[in-house]
Amino acid sequence: MNSKTTNSGSLAGVRILDMATVLAAPSGATLCADQGADVVKLELPDGSDSLRHMQPIKDGSPLWWKVANRGKRGITLDVRKPKGREIFLSMLPRFDVLVENFRSGCLDRWGLDIATLHKANPRLIVVRLTGFGQTGPYRTRAGFARVFEAMSGFTNLTGEAGGSPLHSNFPLGDAIAGVFCAFSIAAEVARLRDDPEAAGAEVDLAATEALFRLLDPLPVEYEQLGQVRCAVGNRTSYTAPSNMYRSRDGVYFSLVASSQAVYVRLCDAVGYPEWVSDPRFETLPKRVQNMDELDEGFVRWFGERAYAEISAQLERHQVPFCKVYDIRDIKADPHFQARQAIIRLPDPDYGSLPAPCIVPRIVGRDMPIPRSGPAVGEHNAEVYAELGLDAADLVQLRAQNVI
């Protein structure tokens, strides 16, 4: 690991080889690139990664790919071919981390088992992000975000009570697994930095477990109370009032008043201070038990008023709420604008592309803006030159479909 430079991220000097496909594991590597890691994206020579073919696509250009793989250099290599495997193993000593997401046993069949990888680089951190992990009866199953979400218990918490569970229009399971991927890399990098003699590691990261890890109360409330948490629409089963409401002019907004202090302010805001001392609503447990009656009053009050009047009154009484934003609202919001929540990635095709900002921010450190994701094999000459391969070598490797 190289030393950090001034105004570089916390992972500056860390070198990551990202050979994963689609979104979950690659997004973890991207988060590390945001924090200064040098990430090389390895693809098959035919550019067949599914993310390159998912909408949104404009003029044949994969926009999702460009923003999801920002800050990376791109190379092509078919590690299934003997020459490709040879080049791949020769590259590993130059990297600190390898990220992969093939089904369990896949790399082994290609002659790239963990022992071989660690023989090439004993300090290599190998992050294996799969749907179900490297062990267990489901280890060889294919998995996608909606499968992880369904199996983890997460999807069972969404939708209307008594109705069909609902997925969101975004692969949340991939995004959450990607965050755990980045966390795994950072944790192992910290361990190795503290001990120059320490060996590398094999990180077995299951996307289903990553989602399940967030659902802390599910096992304990089932064991201790016999409860199975399920969907209750836009309400919650653990606090009230907490719901999605609609104004007279059709604006949907989310409001939550979990603490007693906020509940008191909310009752004042809507002109019903007597609800504070009402025996049905005087404590949070009682409000949860009687949420139908409680919500009926709020739904009626909000439904009789325009959103401008509602928002002014709620802001005046410091009640947490927010209109349900779409991307147009996010772009126009003065808070997002003040914090530059949307940055522009330099891009060779469009000049620049908008994307979410780097998270988290480190006070006093100005992070460089990453460029958009690479074209297929865009940095072959640059990266392979570091291995001593010249232009003639690359021509020969292309002819063999190795790169």
N, C-alpha and C positions, 0 to 999 in steps of 0.2 A: 504494500500500500504506500503510495506516494504521500508526501507531506502536503498539508493544505496551503492554499494561497490566500492572500488578503481578499476579503469580500467574496470568498467562495463558500459553497455550502458545506455543511457538516460532513458530507460524504465525498468531498473532493479528494482525489487520490485513489478512491475505490474503483476498481475496474470490474465491470459486469458484462458477461456474455449472455445475452437473452436469446435463447433458441426456442422459446415458447411460441404458441400460436394463439390467434384470436385475441382475447381481452384480459382474462383474469390475471395470469402470471405476467404478461407484458405490461399491464397497468402498474403492477408492483415495481417493475424495473423502471418505468417512467417516473414514478414518484421518487425513486432514488436519483434519477437523472435530474429532476427538479432541484434536488438538494446537492448537486454538484458531482455525482458519480459519472464516470466515463462509461457509457453503455453502448455496446455494439449489438445491433439487432441482426441475428442470423436467420435467413430464410432459405427455402428451397429455390433453385434457380428459376423455376417457372412462376414464381410469385403467386403461388396458389393459396396463401394464407386467406382464410375465409373473411377476415376483417377487411381485406382489400376489395371485397365484392359485396359488402353490406351497405345499404343506404345509410347516410346520404352520399350519393355519387353525383358529381357534376362534370359533364364533358369527359366522362370516363375516368375522372380523377377521384380517388377514394378519400373523401373529406374526413370521415371518422378515423381512418388510419392515420391521416396526417396529424390530427390533434391528439390521438391516443398514444402515438409513438414519438411524441415530440422529444427533442433533445438527444436523439440517438443517431449513431452512425450505422449505416446499413450495408451488410454484405450478404452474398449468397454462397451456399455450400451444401452439397448433398452428403451428409455424414453416413449414409447407407452404403455408399460406394467405397471400396477399399482406399482409394486415394483421398477421398473426402474424409474418411475416418482418420487417416494418417495426418492430414493437415489439421484436423480438429484437435487431435491430441497434442500436436506440436504447439497449438495456440494456448492451451490451458495454462501453462506456467506464466503467461502474461496477464492472467485474470485472477481476481480474488473470488468471484462469485459466478456460478453457472445457474441459470434459471431455465427450467424445462417443465413441460406439462403434458408429456406423452403418457399414455396408459401404462400402468405398472407392468414392468417387464419388457417394455418396448425397447428402451436403450440397451438393455442386456442382450436382446436378440441382435442388435447391431454391433455387438462387441464393445459396448460402452457402459459396462456395469460399473457400480460404484468403486470397486477395487481398482479397476483400470483407470477411472477418472482420478482417483487419489494417488495412484502410482505416477501419473503424469504431473500432478500438483498436490502434494500432501496437505497443503493448507487451504485447498479449495473448499468453498462453501457451496454445496449443491442444494439448491432449493427445488424440490419436486412438488409442484402444485397440481393435484389431480382432484377429481370429484370426490373420491371416497378414501384416498390414502393408499399407502403401499402395502397394507396388510388387510385382512378381513375378506369375507366372501364376495364383496362387491368391488374389490380392488381393480379388476380389469374392465369394469363397466365404463362406457362412455358417459360423459356428463356435460350438461350445459346449465346456465344460470337458473333457469326455471326449475330444473330438476333439483338443484341444490336448495333452492328456496322452498320447494314443496317438501322435500325429505327432512329438512332441518326443523320443521314446525312453523317456520316464518309465514308461509302462505296461509296457513290455517288461521292466522290472526287478522287477515284482511278480508274485506267484503261485508255485506249486510248480514245481520243476524238471521240465521236460518236459510240464507241464500248460498250461492256458489262462492267459494273462495276466489280471490282476485289476484292476478299478477299486475305489476306496474308495467308501463310502456318503456322500461329500461331494465337491462340485466343487472339488477342490484346485487345479486349473488356474486357476479364476477367482480364488481367494484369492491365489495367487502373483502372477498378473498385477496384481491390485489393489495388492499391496505395491510392485511396480515402478512402478505408476501414481503412488502417493504419493511414492516416491523421485524420480520424474521431476519432479513438481511442486516438491518441496523443492529439488532441484538447480537448476531454472530460476529459482525465486524468489530463491535465493542469488545467482545470476548477476545478476539485474536489480537487486537491492538494492545491489550493488557499483558499478553504473554507471547513473546516472539517465538517460543518453542511449541506453542499449542498446535494441535493438528486441526485440519479442516473438519467439516461436519456434513452430514446428510440430513436435510430438513424435510420431514414428511408432513406436508401441509395439505389437509383435506378441505376443500371448499365448503362441503356440507358442515363440517365441524366448525369452520370459521363463522358461518352464520349462526349455528346453534350456540356458539360461545357467547353471542350477544344476548341470548335469551335467558338471562340468569334465573328469573323466578319460576320458569316452567317446571323443572324437576322438583324443586322444594315445595311448591304449592301443591303439586300432585301427590308427593309422598306424605306430606304433613297434613294436608287439608282434603285430599281426595278430589281436588279441582283440576279440570282440564280447560285451560284457557282457549277461547275460540273467538271468532269474529263477532264484533258488536257494532258494526258499521263505523261511523266516524267518532263514536264515543269510545271511552275506555272502561275497563272493568275495575280499575284501581283508583280512580279519582273522578271528581265531578264538582262543578260543571267542566266538561272538556268535550267540545263538539265542533262540527262544521255548521255554521249558520248562514242564512241567506237574508239579505236585506230586501226592502221593498222594491228596489230597482234592480234586483237580480244579481247582486255581487255576493259571491261566496267568500267567507272568511273563517279562519280558525281561531278559536279562543280557548284558553285554559286558565283556570283559577284554582290551582291545587292547594295553595297555602290558605290558612284562615285569613290572613291579612289581605290577600288579594281578593278573596271571596267577599269580604266586607266592603272593599272598594268597589267591586263589581255591583253589589246590591245598591250601593249609593249611586252609582253611575246610571242605573236603570230606574232609580226612584222607588225602590222597594226595600228600604232598610229593615222592614219587619221580617224579611226572609232570613236575616242573620240570627234572630232569636226564635224563629219557627222551630218547634220540636223536631220536625222532619228533617231540617237542614242545618241544625246548629253545629254539627261536627262533620268532619269529612266522612267517617264511616256511615253516618246517617244520610249524608248526601248521596253516597254511592248506592245505598239501599233504596233510596227514593228518587233516583235520577229521572225517572219518567215524569213525575210530578214537577220536579225542579226544572227540567228542560222545557217542559210545556210553557212555563212562564217566559223563559228567555226566548224561545222560538217565536212566541207571539210578539214580544216587545221589539225584537230585531226586525221581524217581518212587517211591522207597521211603519218603519222608518227607512229613509234613504241612507246609503252607506256613508255619505259625507257627514251626516249628523251623528251616526253611530260611532264612526272613527274619532270624531272630535271629542265626543263624550268619553269614550274609552281611554283616549290619550290623556285627557284632563284628569282622569282618576287613576292613571298608571296601571291599567289592566293589560296584561300581555295578549296581543291578538295580531293577526295579519291577514290581509287579503291573500287569496290563493294566487300566487304569481305564475305567469308564464314567462317565457324568455323575453318578451317585449317589456314586461314589467321590470324584470331584473335589469335589463339594459337601461331603462329610463330612471331607475330608482336613484335618488341623490346619495344615499349611503353607499350603495355599490359603486357609484361613480367616484365618490370621494376616496374610497379605498382601492380603486382601480381593480375591481374584482374580475373584470374581463381584460385580459392582456392580448396583444397581437403578436403572433408567432411569425417571424420572417419565413416566407415561402417562395420557392423559385417559380411556381406556376401562377400564384395569385398576388404576389407582392407581400401580403401578410394575411393571416387568418385569425379570427377571434377564438379565444379559448379561456377556460377558467384560470385564475391566477395560481401562483405557487402557494401551497399550504403545507406547513404553517409559515408565518412570517417570523423572522428573527429580528428583533429590534436592533437598529444600528447596522444592519447588514443589507446591502443592496445586491439582490441576486440578479445575475444576467438572465435575459429573456431567452428561453430555448427556441431553436428553430423547429419547424414542423418535421413530421416523421419522414424518413428517407424513402427515395424511390428504390425499386428492386435493384440490389447490388450497387447502389450509388457510390459507396465508399470502398469497393473492392480493391482498387489500385492502392488507395491510401493504407488500408489495414493490412493487406497482404504484403505490401512493401516492408512493413515492420517485421515480417517473417522472412524477409530476404527474397521474396518472389518478384520477378520483374515482369515487364509487359509481355515478353515472349512466353513466360510461364503461364500467365493468365489466359493468353490466346489458346494455349494447348489445353488448359483446364476447361475452358468454355467449350472447346470442340468435343471434349469427353463428357460434357454435361455435369461436371463436378461442381462448377460455380456458375 
